[in-house]
Amino acid sequence: MYVDSSTVRRGDKVYTRHLLRESFRHEGKVKHRTLANLSSCSAEEVEAIRLALSHKHSLANLGSIKESVKLCQGRSVGAVAVLLELAKQVGLVSALGSERDGSLALWQVMARVIDQGSRLSATRLARSHAVPELLGLSFNENDLYANLDWLSEHQSEIENRLFRKEAGGLFLYDVTSSYLEGECNELAAFGYNRDGKRGKRQIVVGLLCNSKGQPLCIEVVEGNTQDPKTFVSQVKKVSERFGGSGEITFVGDRGMIKSGQIEALGEKGFHYITAITKPQIERLLGEGVLQMSLFDDALAEVQNEGVRYILRRNPLRAQEMTDSRKERLDTLLKATDERNVYLTEHPRAKPGVALNWLNGRAQKLGIKSCVSIELKERQIVLVQDEAAILEQARLDGCYAMKTDLPVECASKEEVHTRYKDLAQVEWAFRTAKTTHLEMRPLYVRLATRTRGHALVVMLAYRLVQELANRWNSVDLTVQEGIDLLAKLCLVEVQVNGQAPFAKIPEPDTETAELLRLAKIQLPSALAAPKKGNVSTKNKLQKQRKAR
């Protein structure tokens, strides 16, 4: 039985005729018989009938087909495939290169986004994700540690290829620190610890971003390096590596851009936007350059000796500071009452000890100048100095920025907005250190590997930032989205003992939406999977037996 298709001409029109026919033998001759006219069927229906007839013997034995097809669960593919395609779109793959070291670095970046940890954990992670299939890599944890040295050596080249076109004319710069659990890191030193970890050595990390908050380069220095000392190198990078021509402006906080840094910027012909400290505001008020009446909800501007000062009072911040001061005064008052009760109940207690303790407590709370603490017989009397409190509250919520940008280049509103953009660098530090990428613990000791690790974190933040922008309409964090994609696994199909091939199943509705928003289309199958082998030198079995 077969489908016979032919064309029939009727006048000026040509028709396609489909007949269902069969062949039979009669008196030694082959004859044909028409069973049905299929011309009224659609082309799809005709092809379906033709396909069914060509496989009629297989369809008659469905049981054998089920036995001949073998399905096995493969490695997780969703997260790796999405991050690989995203890395291609943002230029990360071309920046790292197609050589083995570039592919290893790319996996380190993707592993940092998927699940944070050491190089050993990244190696074990590759055994459950489709890294051999998609990247064709064979490696162990020692290869990843050595790859950190390669990253450190080629950092400037990678940053130039990846970010030169995105630099622009405005740069945001800030510094943070990351404490270390160990004591053997070559860059570890005691310094100003922003994490509040006393007795912990640290490293200092500087991050340079463009006006959109996209990272351009990262620098790791010794833990005892002061913030302003890291700034000059950033000016040099911009002037030499990022095509520092035209109007270039650096934005940094009040502790970063000081007189020495302003001088370095002036030598390059660059501009700056920064803020000034409260003592500097008070000095300018005393000199008559600024007036208290200018600090209001609306922005005000004062120009003096080529410098523009942008002034504002934030009413919300002012109220917060007022409430905080009142809370601290109430705390000190409560402590005074407790000490008086103790002195009454313990006649042999020394009032001078309690008085000294309260003075020290007032100093720690920052309200020593607002109160007077005296001892009268065995009772301690705390008196609030209202005049001193008003004087301390005079600048609550007040802040002032300064810049040397001409008015025609940036209005006071734009200067204010650009300074607030520093929050994007702070958000990058928060993501890199705590909420997602977890820069610490470092698990490395050499200076080169520490810098390579920091570069991996910065490149991973670039992918996280891009995913956050593309997934901003869904109620999921980037980590939750990555975890959801990681549930999409390969299906290995083997027919009649032939060589298996890997197929990517259809994602569920939520995963499909993430792919759509990320503008990434996954293939239905891996036509020619790359081969690779991932293993670890550190065997868990040996560790377990040793316990």
C-alpha positions as CSV (number, residue, x, y, z in Angstrom):
1,M,0.0,0.0,0.0
2,Y,1.3,3.4,-1.0
3,V,0.4,7.0,-1.8
4,D,0.5,7.9,-5.5
5,S,0.8,11.6,-6.2
6,S,0.5,13.1,-9.7
7,T,-0.4,16.3,-11.4
8,V,-3.6,16.8,-13.5
9,R,-4.2,19.6,-15.9
10,R,-7.7,20.9,-16.4
11,G,-7.8,23.8,-18.8
12,D,-5.4,26.4,-17.5
13,K,-5.2,25.0,-14.0
14,V,-2.9,22.3,-12.6
15,Y,-4.1,20.1,-9.7
16,T,-2.2,17.6,-7.5
17,R,-3.9,14.3,-7.1
18,H,-3.2,11.9,-4.2
19,L,-4.5,8.4,-4.4
20,L,-4.1,5.6,-1.8
21,R,-3.2,2.5,-3.9
22,E,-2.1,-1.0,-3.5
23,S,-0.1,-3.4,-5.7
24,F,-1.1,-7.1,-6.2
25,R,-0.1,-9.9,-8.5
26,H,-2.7,-11.5,-10.8
27,E,-1.9,-14.3,-13.3
28,G,1.7,-13.5,-13.0
29,K,1.3,-9.8,-13.7
30,V,1.6,-6.8,-11.2
31,K,-1.5,-4.8,-11.1
32,H,-2.6,-1.7,-9.1
33,R,-5.8,-0.9,-7.4
34,T,-7.0,2.5,-6.1
35,L,-8.4,2.3,-2.5
36,A,-9.2,5.9,-1.8
37,N,-8.8,9.4,-3.2
38,L,-6.8,11.6,-0.8
39,S,-6.9,14.7,-2.9
40,S,-9.1,16.5,-0.4
41,C,-6.6,16.0,2.4
42,S,-4.1,18.7,3.3
43,A,-0.5,18.3,2.5
44,E,0.4,17.6,6.1
45,E,-2.2,14.9,6.3
46,V,-0.9,13.2,3.1
47,E,2.7,13.3,4.4
48,A,1.5,11.8,7.7
49,I,-0.2,8.9,5.9
50,R,2.9,8.4,3.7
51,L,5.1,8.4,6.8
52,A,2.9,5.9,8.6
53,L,2.9,3.5,5.6
54,S,6.7,3.7,5.4
55,H,7.0,2.6,9.1
56,K,4.1,0.2,9.2
57,H,6.2,-2.8,10.2
58,S,7.8,-0.8,13.1
59,L,4.4,0.6,14.3
60,A,3.1,-3.0,14.4
61,N,5.7,-3.8,17.0
62,L,5.6,-0.9,19.4
63,G,7.0,-3.0,22.2
64,S,10.3,-3.5,20.5
65,I,10.6,0.2,19.8
66,K,10.3,1.0,23.5
67,E,12.9,-1.6,24.3
68,S,15.3,-0.2,21.6
69,V,15.2,3.4,22.9
70,K,17.1,4.1,26.1
71,L,16.8,7.4,28.0
72,C,19.3,8.5,30.7
73,Q,19.4,11.7,32.7
74,G,22.4,13.8,31.8
75,R,24.1,16.7,33.4
76,S,22.5,20.0,34.3
77,V,22.5,22.2,31.2
78,G,20.2,25.2,31.7
79,A,22.4,27.5,33.8
80,V,25.6,26.8,31.9
81,A,24.0,27.2,28.5
82,V,22.4,30.5,29.5
83,L,25.6,31.9,31.1
84,L,27.7,30.8,28.1
85,E,25.3,32.5,25.6
86,L,25.2,35.6,27.8
87,A,29.0,35.7,28.0
88,K,29.1,35.7,24.2
89,Q,26.6,38.5,24.0
90,V,28.4,40.8,26.4
91,G,31.8,40.1,24.8
92,L,33.3,38.1,27.7
93,V,34.1,35.0,25.5
94,S,36.0,37.1,22.9
95,A,37.8,39.0,25.7
96,L,39.0,35.8,27.4
97,G,39.8,34.1,24.1
98,S,39.2,30.6,22.8
99,E,42.4,29.0,24.1
100,R,42.3,26.6,27.0
101,D,43.2,29.2,29.6
102,G,40.4,31.4,28.4
103,S,37.9,28.6,28.6
104,L,39.0,27.7,32.1
105,A,38.6,31.3,33.1
106,L,35.2,31.4,31.6
107,W,34.1,28.4,33.6
108,Q,35.5,30.0,36.8
109,V,33.3,33.0,36.1
110,M,30.2,30.9,35.4
111,A,30.9,28.7,38.5
112,R,31.1,31.9,40.6
113,V,27.6,32.9,39.4
114,I,26.1,29.4,39.8
115,D,27.5,28.3,43.2
116,Q,30.2,30.2,45.0
117,G,33.2,28.4,46.6
118,S,36.8,27.4,46.1
119,R,38.5,26.0,43.0
120,L,37.9,22.5,44.3
121,S,34.2,23.2,44.6
122,A,34.2,24.7,41.1
123,T,35.7,21.4,39.8
124,R,33.2,19.3,41.6
125,L,30.4,21.6,40.3
126,A,31.6,21.0,36.7
127,R,31.0,17.2,37.2
128,S,27.3,17.9,37.6
129,H,26.9,20.6,34.9
130,A,27.3,20.2,31.2
131,V,30.8,21.7,31.1
132,P,32.5,18.9,29.2
133,E,29.7,18.9,26.7
134,L,29.5,22.7,26.1
135,L,33.1,23.7,26.7
136,G,35.0,20.5,26.0
137,L,37.3,21.0,29.0
138,S,39.3,18.4,30.9
139,F,40.8,19.8,34.2
140,N,41.2,19.4,37.9
141,E,41.4,22.0,40.7
142,N,45.1,22.5,40.3
143,D,44.4,23.7,36.7
144,L,42.0,26.3,38.0
145,Y,44.5,27.6,40.6
146,A,47.1,27.9,37.9
147,N,44.5,29.7,35.8
148,L,44.2,32.4,38.4
149,D,47.9,33.2,37.7
150,W,47.1,33.5,34.0
151,L,44.2,35.8,34.7
152,S,46.4,38.1,36.9
153,E,49.0,38.2,34.2
154,H,46.5,39.1,31.4
155,Q,44.2,41.2,33.5
156,S,44.8,44.5,31.7
157,E,44.4,42.9,28.3
158,I,41.1,41.3,29.2
159,E,39.8,44.5,30.7
160,N,40.8,46.5,27.7
161,R,39.1,44.1,25.3
162,L,36.0,43.9,27.3
163,F,35.4,47.4,28.6
164,R,37.3,49.9,26.5
165,K,34.2,50.6,24.3
166,E,32.0,51.0,27.4
167,A,34.2,53.4,29.3
168,G,32.6,56.8,28.4
169,G,33.7,60.1,29.9
170,L,32.5,59.7,33.5
171,F,34.1,57.2,36.0
172,L,32.9,56.1,39.4
173,Y,35.5,54.9,41.9
174,D,35.3,53.5,45.3
175,V,37.2,51.2,47.6
176,T,36.3,48.4,50.0
177,S,38.1,45.8,52.1
178,S,37.7,42.1,52.5
179,Y,38.9,40.4,55.7
180,L,40.8,37.1,55.6
181,E,40.5,34.1,57.9
182,G,44.0,33.0,57.4
183,E,47.4,34.7,57.9
184,C,49.4,33.6,54.9
185,N,48.0,35.7,52.1
186,E,50.8,37.8,50.5
187,L,48.6,40.9,50.4
188,A,47.1,40.5,53.9
189,A,47.7,43.3,56.4
190,F,46.0,45.1,59.2
191,G,44.2,48.3,58.2
192,Y,40.9,50.2,58.5
193,N,38.5,47.2,58.5
194,R,35.1,48.2,56.9
195,D,33.7,44.8,57.8
196,G,34.0,45.5,61.5
197,K,36.2,42.4,62.1
198,R,38.7,43.3,64.8
199,G,42.0,41.3,64.7
200,K,41.5,40.2,61.1
201,R,44.0,40.9,58.3
202,Q,42.5,42.2,55.1
203,I,43.0,43.1,51.5
204,V,41.9,46.4,49.9
205,V,39.9,46.3,46.7
206,G,39.3,49.2,44.4
207,L,36.6,49.1,41.7
208,L,36.3,51.5,38.7
209,C,33.0,51.7,37.0
210,N,31.5,53.7,34.2
211,S,28.4,56.0,34.5
212,K,26.1,53.0,34.2
213,G,27.7,51.2,37.1
214,Q,29.3,48.6,34.8
215,P,32.7,47.6,36.2
216,L,35.7,48.5,34.1
217,C,38.6,47.3,36.2
218,I,39.4,46.0,39.6
219,E,42.6,46.4,41.7
220,V,43.7,44.5,44.8
221,V,46.4,46.0,47.0
222,E,47.8,45.4,50.5
223,G,45.3,45.7,53.4
224,N,47.0,48.7,55.0
225,T,46.8,50.9,51.9
226,Q,44.8,54.1,52.5
227,D,42.0,54.9,50.1
228,P,43.4,58.0,48.5
229,K,46.7,56.2,47.6
230,T,44.8,53.8,45.3
231,F,43.3,56.7,43.3
232,V,46.3,57.9,41.4
233,S,46.6,54.5,39.7
234,Q,43.0,54.8,38.5
235,V,43.8,58.2,36.9
236,K,46.7,56.6,35.1
237,K,44.6,53.7,33.9
238,V,42.0,56.0,32.4
239,S,44.5,58.2,30.7
240,E,46.5,55.3,29.2
241,R,44.1,52.3,28.8
242,F,40.6,53.7,28.3
243,G,41.4,56.5,25.9
244,G,41.3,59.3,28.3
245,S,40.6,62.1,25.8
246,G,38.0,64.9,25.9
247,E,36.1,65.7,29.1
248,I,36.9,63.1,31.7
249,T,35.3,63.3,35.2
250,F,36.0,61.2,38.2
251,V,33.4,60.7,40.9
252,G,34.6,59.7,44.4
253,D,33.5,60.1,48.0
254,R,34.8,62.7,50.4
255,G,37.5,60.3,51.8
256,M,38.8,59.4,48.3
257,I,39.3,62.7,46.3
258,K,41.3,65.1,48.4
259,S,43.8,67.9,47.6
260,G,46.5,65.5,46.3
261,Q,44.1,63.6,44.1
262,I,42.6,66.8,42.8
263,E,46.1,67.9,41.8
264,A,46.8,64.6,40.0
265,L,43.5,65.0,38.1
266,G,44.4,68.5,37.1
267,E,47.7,67.4,35.7
268,K,45.8,65.1,33.3
269,G,43.2,67.8,32.5
270,F,40.5,65.7,34.2
271,H,37.6,67.0,36.3
272,Y,36.2,65.7,39.6
273,I,33.0,65.5,41.6
274,T,33.3,64.8,45.3
275,A,31.8,65.9,48.7
276,I,33.3,67.8,51.6
277,T,33.4,66.8,55.3
278,K,31.4,68.4,58.1
279,P,34.5,70.2,59.5
280,Q,35.1,71.6,56.0
281,I,31.5,72.9,55.8
282,E,31.9,74.6,59.2
283,R,35.2,76.2,58.0
284,L,33.5,77.5,54.9
285,L,30.6,78.8,56.9
286,G,33.0,80.6,59.2
287,E,34.8,82.2,56.2
288,G,31.5,83.4,54.8
289,V,31.8,81.3,51.6
290,L,28.7,79.4,52.5
291,Q,25.6,80.5,54.4
292,M,23.2,78.3,56.5
293,S,20.2,79.7,54.6
294,L,21.4,77.9,51.5
295,F,20.9,74.5,53.0
296,D,17.4,73.6,52.0
297,D,15.4,70.9,50.3
298,A,16.1,72.6,46.9
299,L,19.7,72.5,45.6
300,A,21.8,75.6,45.9
301,E,25.1,76.5,44.3
302,V,28.0,78.7,45.4
303,Q,31.1,79.4,43.3
304,N,34.4,80.3,44.9
305,E,37.9,80.4,43.4
306,G,37.0,78.2,40.4
307,V,35.2,75.6,42.6
308,R,31.5,75.0,42.6
309,Y,29.7,73.9,45.8
310,I,26.4,72.2,45.5
311,L,24.4,72.4,48.8
312,R,21.3,70.6,50.1
313,R,19.7,69.6,53.4
314,N,17.9,66.2,53.3
315,P,14.9,66.5,55.6
316,L,14.6,62.7,56.0
317,R,18.3,62.4,57.0
318,A,18.0,65.4,59.3
319,Q,15.0,63.7,61.1
320,E,17.0,60.4,61.4
321,M,19.9,62.2,63.0
322,T,17.7,64.0,65.4
323,D,15.9,60.8,66.4
324,S,19.3,59.1,66.8
325,R,20.6,61.8,69.1
326,K,17.5,61.7,71.2
327,E,17.8,57.9,71.5
328,R,21.4,58.2,72.6
329,L,20.6,60.8,75.2
330,D,17.8,58.6,76.5
331,T,20.2,55.6,76.7
332,L,22.7,57.7,78.7
333,L,19.9,58.9,81.0
334,K,18.8,55.4,81.6
335,A,22.3,54.3,82.4
336,T,22.6,57.2,84.9
337,D,19.5,56.1,86.7
338,E,20.7,52.5,86.9
339,R,24.0,53.7,88.4
340,N,22.2,55.8,90.9
341,V,20.1,52.9,92.0
342,Y,23.2,50.7,92.3
343,L,25.0,53.4,94.4
344,T,21.9,53.6,96.7
345,E,21.7,49.8,97.2
346,H,25.5,49.4,97.7
347,P,26.8,52.0,100.3
348,R,30.4,50.8,99.8
349,A,30.4,51.3,96.1
350,K,32.6,54.2,94.8
351,P,30.6,57.0,93.0
352,G,33.8,58.1,91.2
353,V,33.9,54.8,89.3
354,A,30.3,55.2,88.1
355,L,31.0,58.8,87.1
356,N,34.0,57.8,85.0
357,W,32.1,55.0,83.4
358,L,29.3,57.4,82.4
359,N,31.7,59.9,81.0
360,G,33.3,57.2,78.9
361,R,29.8,56.0,77.8
362,A,28.9,59.6,76.7
363,Q,32.1,59.8,74.7
364,K,31.3,56.5,72.8
365,L,27.8,57.7,72.1
366,G,29.1,60.9,70.6
367,I,27.2,63.2,72.9
368,K,29.9,64.2,75.4
369,S,29.6,67.9,74.4
370,C,25.8,67.8,74.8
371,V,25.6,66.8,78.5
372,S,27.1,67.7,81.8
373,I,27.6,64.9,84.3
374,E,28.3,65.8,87.9
375,L,28.5,64.0,91.2
376,K,26.5,65.5,94.1
377,E,27.2,63.5,97.3
378,R,26.5,59.9,96.2
379,Q,24.1,60.7,93.3
380,I,25.1,61.4,89.7
381,V,23.3,64.3,88.0
382,L,23.0,64.4,84.2
383,V,22.1,67.8,82.7
384,Q,21.5,68.3,79.0
385,D,23.0,71.3,77.4
386,E,20.3,72.6,75.1
387,A,22.5,75.1,73.4
388,A,25.2,72.5,72.7
389,I,22.5,70.1,71.3
390,L,21.2,72.8,69.0
391,E,24.7,73.6,67.8
392,Q,25.4,69.9,67.1
393,A,22.1,69.6,65.3
394,R,22.7,72.7,63.1
395,L,24.1,70.7,60.2
396,D,21.9,67.6,60.5
397,G,21.0,66.4,57.1
398,C,23.3,69.0,55.4
399,Y,25.8,67.9,52.8
400,A,27.8,69.7,50.2
401,M,29.5,68.5,47.0
402,K,32.2,70.2,45.1
403,T,33.4,70.1,41.5
404,D,35.5,71.9,39.1
405,L,33.2,71.2,36.1
406,P,32.1,74.3,34.3
407,V,28.4,75.2,34.6
408,E,28.0,74.7,30.8
409,C,29.2,71.1,31.1
410,A,27.0,70.0,34.1
411,S,24.2,71.7,36.0
412,K,24.0,71.5,39.7
413,E,21.2,68.9,39.4
414,E,23.4,66.8,37.2
415,V,26.4,67.1,39.5
416,H,24.1,66.0,42.4
417,T,22.9,63.0,40.4
418,R,26.3,61.9,39.3
419,Y,27.5,61.9,42.9
420,K,24.6,59.8,44.0
421,D,25.6,57.3,41.2
422,L,28.4,56.1,43.6
423,A,25.6,54.0,45.1
424,Q,26.0,51.7,42.0
425,V,29.6,50.9,43.0
426,E,28.5,50.3,46.6
427,W,25.8,47.9,45.2
428,A,28.5,46.1,43.2
429,F,30.6,45.6,46.4
430,R,27.5,44.4,48.2
431,T,26.8,41.8,45.5
432,A,30.4,40.8,45.2
433,K,31.0,40.4,49.0
434,T,27.8,39.2,50.6
435,T,24.5,38.8,48.7
436,H,25.5,36.6,45.7
437,L,29.1,36.2,44.6
438,E,30.7,35.9,48.0
439,M,34.3,37.1,47.3
440,R,35.4,35.8,50.7
441,P,36.7,33.4,51.9
442,L,39.4,33.6,49.3
443,Y,41.0,30.2,49.6
444,V,44.3,31.5,48.0
445,R,47.6,32.8,49.3
446,L,49.6,34.1,46.4
447,A,49.2,37.8,45.4
448,T,48.7,36.8,41.7
449,R,46.0,34.4,42.6
450,T,44.3,36.8,44.9
451,R,44.1,39.3,42.0
452,G,42.9,36.6,39.6
453,H,40.2,35.7,42.1
454,A,39.1,39.3,42.3
455,L,39.0,39.6,38.5
456,V,36.8,36.4,38.4
457,V,34.4,38.0,40.8
458,M,34.2,41.2,38.8
459,L,33.5,39.4,35.6
460,A,30.9,37.3,37.3
461,Y,29.3,40.5,38.5
462,R,29.1,41.7,34.9
463,L,27.0,38.7,34.1
464,V,24.8,39.0,37.2
465,Q,24.2,42.7,36.5
466,E,23.1,41.9,32.9
467,L,20.8,39.1,34.1
468,A,19.3,41.5,36.8
469,N,18.6,44.0,34.0
470,R,16.9,41.4,31.8
471,W,15.0,39.8,34.6
472,N,13.8,43.0,36.3
473,S,10.1,42.2,35.5
474,V,10.1,38.9,37.4
475,D,9.8,38.4,41.1
476,L,13.0,36.4,41.4
477,T,16.6,37.1,42.5
478,V,19.3,36.3,40.0
479,Q,20.4,33.4,42.2
480,E,16.9,32.0,42.3
481,G,16.7,32.3,38.5
482,I,20.0,30.5,38.1
483,D,18.9,27.7,40.5
484,L,15.7,27.3,38.4
485,L,17.7,27.1,35.2
486,A,20.0,24.5,36.8
487,K,17.1,22.1,37.1
488,L,17.0,21.8,33.3
489,C,19.1,18.7,32.6
490,L,20.2,16.9,29.4
491,V,18.4,13.7,28.3
492,E,20.8,11.2,26.8
493,V,19.1,9.2,24.0
494,Q,20.4,5.9,22.7
495,V,18.6,3.9,20.0
496,N,19.4,0.2,19.3
497,G,22.8,0.4,21.0
498,Q,24.0,3.1,18.7
499,A,26.1,6.1,19.9
500,P,24.0,8.2,22.3
501,F,23.1,11.9,21.6
502,A,22.1,14.6,24.1
503,K,18.8,16.3,23.9
504,I,17.6,19.3,25.8
505,P,13.9,18.9,26.9
506,E,11.3,21.5,26.6
507,P,11.5,23.8,29.7
508,D,8.5,24.4,32.0
509,T,6.6,27.7,31.8
510,E,8.6,29.6,34.4
511,T,12.0,28.5,33.0
512,A,10.8,29.4,29.4
513,E,9.9,32.9,30.6
514,L,13.3,33.4,32.1
515,L,14.9,32.3,28.8
516,R,12.6,34.7,26.8
517,L,13.4,37.6,29.0
518,A,17.1,36.8,28.8
519,K,16.8,36.8,25.0
520,I,18.4,33.3,24.8
521,Q,17.2,30.4,22.7
522,L,18.5,27.0,23.8
523,P,19.1,24.4,21.1
524,S,16.8,21.3,21.1
525,A,19.8,19.0,21.1
526,L,23.6,18.9,21.2
527,A,24.4,17.7,17.7
528,A,28.0,16.9,18.3
529,P,28.8,17.2,22.1
530,K,32.3,18.1,22.9
531,K,34.3,15.6,25.0
532,G,35.9,16.5,28.2
533,N,36.8,15.0,31.6
534,V,36.7,16.7,34.9
535,S,38.2,15.1,38.0
536,T,39.6,16.2,41.3
537,K,42.9,15.4,43.0
538,N,41.3,15.7,46.4
539,K,39.3,12.5,46.9
540,L,36.5,12.5,49.4
541,Q,36.8,8.8,50.0
542,K,40.3,9.2,51.4
543,Q,39.1,12.1,53.6
544,R,36.3,10.0,55.0
545,K,38.5,7.0,55.8
546,A,41.0,9.3,57.6
547,R,38.3,10.5,60.0
